[in-house]
Amino acid sequence: MNALANPEVGKYLNEHFVAAFQKVGTFRIVGQQKQGGNVASYFCAQDGRVLHVIAGPVDAPTLLREARWVVETVKKSLAETEKNGKSFKAQFRQHHAERLLKEHHLTVQPVLFDSPSSGVPSALTFRDPTGNTLAPVLPPVPIDGPDVSLTPSQAIAFNAQQDVARKVKGANIVVDRSGRRWVLNNPARVHTLLAAHSMKKIETIYGSIFENILGEKISTKPIVISNPFPWVKSVPSNLEPVLR
């Protein structure tokens, strides 16, 4: 079931967010079914800077949990900013690093200060066939390694989980600073990316989400609908040239 159709999700989103959508990938609509493409949900500040992202479709409880985390973390980060003078951006990136550690047992050092050249297009910038930039591809924060505080049983379970994940076709494998290979699911990869780039404008982040995490190509092509006029049973011969 569509998570957005859930009454509890809809009520919470309406209370705390303003909803909008935009097509950035290619897909077809056959009948009432969407084929191909993917979806990402972006939680942004009022000026369009990205607080959090859900990469891929999720169920209603997951969407509601992530939305509540954004609201609660915004409040927490604002309070922490007043106490220690650290910027809101730095606080929010720290919280992404903490979730990566808590939920995925991997440690990273969040990027608390952006370099002046961080927004300059580079050779990694995605460009359309005309050469125009659509969205840059941003590097995630480097992974230091597994949590050193894991108990022996937790470490065994973590390594076993990694061994199983590496055998999955198409698994997302990243290399840490020591050259070790780890498998990260989409939520972990989002936290790794946002520990370095949260609070940047959505137009600088969505390319990394779609291309690097979801494996989709960004496109400006319109939606292809197999039968755009299902209510038309037959076309009179004198109208065929017009419709063509």
C-alpha positions as MATLAB code, in Angstrom:
seq = 'MNALANPEVGKYLNEHFVAAFQKVGTFRIVGQQKQGGNVASYFCAQDGRVLHVIAGPVDAPTLLREARWVVETVKKSLAETEKNGKSFKAQFRQHHAERLLKEHHLTVQPVLFDSPSSGVPSALTFRDPTGNTLAPVLPPVPIDGPDVSLTPSQAIAFNAQQDVARKVKGANIVVDRSGRRWVLNNPARVHTLLAAHSMKKIETIYGSIFENILGEKISTKPIVISNPFPWVKSVPSNLEPVLR';
ca = [
       0.000    0.000    0.000;
       1.196    3.519   -0.746;
       2.705    4.949    2.453;
       1.318    8.396    1.666;
      -2.217    6.961    1.699;
      -1.848    6.068    5.381;
      -4.029    8.471    7.453;
      -1.498    8.734   10.304;
       1.335    9.515    7.893;
      -0.766   12.055    6.029;
      -1.819   13.796    9.241;
       1.767   14.089   10.515;
       3.165   15.309    7.204;
       0.401   17.891    6.852;
       1.145   19.193   10.346;
       4.907   19.564    9.901;
       5.705   19.734    6.177;
       4.608   21.233    2.865;
       4.510   18.499    0.199;
       5.799   18.805   -3.376;
       7.076   16.418   -6.029;
       9.156   16.459   -9.186;
      10.023   13.845  -11.807;
      13.772   13.479  -12.410;
      14.047    9.905  -13.744;
      12.664    7.905  -16.646;
       9.727    5.513  -16.283;
       6.619    4.279  -18.104;
       2.990    4.038  -17.021;
       1.273    0.938  -18.357;
      -2.392    0.873  -17.409;
      -2.319    2.077  -13.801;
       1.097    0.596  -13.007;
       4.389    2.509  -12.921;
       7.270    0.589  -14.540;
      10.912    1.491  -13.979;
      12.326    4.511  -12.229;
      12.533    4.929   -8.474;
      11.508    7.320   -5.733;
      13.245    9.354   -3.026;
      11.696   11.431   -0.246;
      13.530   14.615    0.767;
      12.907   16.409    4.050;
      14.057   20.002    3.621;
      14.271   23.235    5.556;
      12.190   26.191    4.363;
      14.953   27.376    2.028;
      15.342   24.016    0.268;
      18.372   22.717    2.162;
      18.166   18.943    2.726;
      17.837   17.659    6.271;
      17.235   13.989    5.507;
      16.436   11.631    2.625;
      14.645    8.305    2.252;
      16.116    6.543   -0.787;
      13.611    4.184   -2.359;
      10.003    3.258   -1.550;
       9.199    2.426    2.091;
       6.159    1.373    4.086;
       4.049    3.744    6.181;
       5.701    3.004    9.582;
       9.161    3.674    8.119;
       8.112    6.945    6.470;
       6.443    8.103    9.677;
       9.477    7.152   11.799;
      11.880    9.049    9.539;
       9.617   12.117    9.389;
       9.397   12.189   13.186;
      13.181   11.814   13.437;
      13.616   14.892   11.250;
      11.250   17.020   13.350;
      12.693   15.853   16.668;
      16.299   16.217   15.468;
      15.665   19.748   14.222;
      14.423   20.704   17.692;
      17.350   18.934   19.342;
      19.919   20.526   17.021;
      18.504   24.005   17.619;
      18.792   23.483   21.364;
      22.340   22.121   21.074;
      23.357   25.044   18.857;
      22.315   27.510   21.546;
      24.284   25.595   24.203;
      27.637   25.070   22.493;
      27.711   27.615   19.679;
      28.281   24.985   17.003;
      26.360   25.618   13.787;
      23.027   23.921   13.131;
      24.536   22.340   10.018;
      27.367   20.796   12.019;
      24.931   19.485   14.626;
      22.698   17.876   12.006;
      25.606   16.173   10.230;
      26.754   14.854   13.591;
      23.321   13.315   14.142;
      23.546   11.492   10.805;
      26.931   10.101   11.850;
      25.433    8.990   15.174;
      22.618    7.103   13.429;
      25.126    5.366   11.171;
      27.003    4.256   14.289;
      23.921    3.262   16.284;
      21.997    1.449   13.560;
      24.762    0.171   11.256;
      27.795   -0.059   13.594;
      30.068    1.961   11.314;
      31.982    5.067   12.336;
      32.582    8.213   10.293;
      33.883   11.669   11.034;
      31.211   14.142    9.892;
      32.262   17.108    7.777;
      31.468   20.067   10.002;
      32.811   22.806    7.718;
      32.386   23.083    3.942;
      35.376   24.122    1.875;
      34.821   27.230   -0.292;
      35.191   25.133   -3.466;
      32.798   22.368   -2.393;
      30.040   23.629   -4.698;
      32.209   24.146   -7.771;
      31.351   21.749  -10.640;
      34.012   19.127  -11.341;
      34.663   16.250  -13.710;
      32.243   14.184  -11.609;
      29.372   16.567  -12.255;
      26.443   14.993  -14.079;
      25.699   16.705  -17.399;
      22.907   16.236  -19.901;
      23.606   15.589  -23.618;
      23.817   19.340  -24.267;
      26.529   19.767  -21.649;
      24.335   21.514  -19.112;
      24.736   20.569  -15.461;
      21.696   18.876  -13.907;
      23.081   17.721  -10.570;
      26.566   17.220   -9.114;
      27.686   13.853   -7.756;
      28.936   14.456   -4.228;
      31.474   12.239   -2.435;
      30.224   10.666    0.820;
      32.169   11.024    4.046;
      34.936    8.346    4.309;
      34.174    5.385    6.572;
      36.646    4.878    9.409;
      35.579    1.320   10.192;
      33.341   -0.696   12.520;
      32.366    0.486   15.976;
      35.247   -0.453   18.323;
      32.842   -0.713   21.270;
      31.022   -3.734   19.850;
      30.910   -6.719   22.180;
      32.393   -9.984   20.820;
      28.912  -11.362   20.099;
      27.868   -8.135   18.352;
      31.061   -8.146   16.304;
      30.467  -11.750   15.217;
      26.881  -10.947   14.242;
      27.994   -7.832   12.359;
      30.658   -9.709   10.401;
      28.252  -12.558    9.628;
      25.712  -10.057    8.335;
      28.360   -8.479    6.136;
      29.407  -11.889    4.748;
      25.815  -12.671    3.768;
      25.287   -9.210    2.260;
      28.418   -9.452    0.092;
      26.919  -12.486   -1.660;
      23.849  -10.552   -2.745;
      24.007   -9.586   -6.399;
      24.262   -5.847   -6.830;
      25.187   -5.201   -3.190;
      26.480   -1.714   -2.460;
      30.059   -2.207   -1.282;
      32.211    0.655   -0.013;
      35.830    0.687    1.103;
      36.892    2.244    4.415;
      40.109    4.121    5.166;
      41.926    0.843    5.873;
      40.872   -0.757    2.595;
      38.270   -3.058    4.158;
      35.074   -3.651    2.193;
      31.657   -3.103    3.774;
      28.149   -3.591    2.459;
      25.820   -0.668    3.094;
      22.076   -0.625    2.517;
      20.326    2.509    1.279;
      19.660    4.058    4.725;
      23.316    3.607    5.711;
      24.510    5.159    2.453;
      22.170    8.115    2.977;
      23.604    8.763    6.451;
      27.135    8.448    5.035;
      26.324   11.026    2.366;
      24.491   13.428    4.674;
      27.154   13.278    7.363;
      29.127   15.247    4.783;
      26.454   17.168    2.867;
      23.229   17.639    4.840;
      21.995   21.238    4.889;
      23.027   21.728    1.272;
      20.495   22.731   -1.363;
      18.388   19.908   -2.769;
      19.596   20.624   -6.317;
      23.158   19.711   -5.240;
      22.156   16.463   -3.488;
      19.461   14.741   -5.546;
      21.921   13.653   -8.235;
      23.975   11.714   -5.683;
      20.842   10.038   -4.299;
      19.509    8.947   -7.692;
      22.772    8.071   -9.428;
      24.989    6.768   -6.613;
      22.494    5.221   -4.196;
      19.442    4.273   -6.277;
      21.415    3.530   -9.450;
      19.036    5.539  -11.624;
      19.853    7.916  -14.471;
      18.597   11.472  -14.182;
      16.492   12.489  -17.152;
      14.354   15.411  -18.295;
      12.336   13.207  -20.662;
       8.558   13.234  -20.154;
       6.658   10.281  -18.714;
       5.825    7.634  -21.316;
       2.196    6.456  -21.042;
       1.225    3.387  -23.048;
      -2.412    4.458  -23.378;
      -2.784    8.168  -22.550;
      -6.475    8.299  -23.559;
      -8.049    5.122  -22.127;
     -11.532    6.577  -22.436;
     -11.204    6.753  -26.258;
     -12.411    3.445  -27.694;
     -11.829    4.276  -31.329;
     -10.548    7.277  -33.269;
     -12.578    8.571  -36.222;
     -10.559    8.453  -39.418;
     -10.876   12.187  -39.980;
      -9.156   12.876  -36.611;
      -6.219   10.505  -37.041;
      -3.917   13.102  -38.694;
      -4.581   15.551  -35.815;
      -3.830   12.989  -33.098;
      -0.708   11.857  -34.875;
];
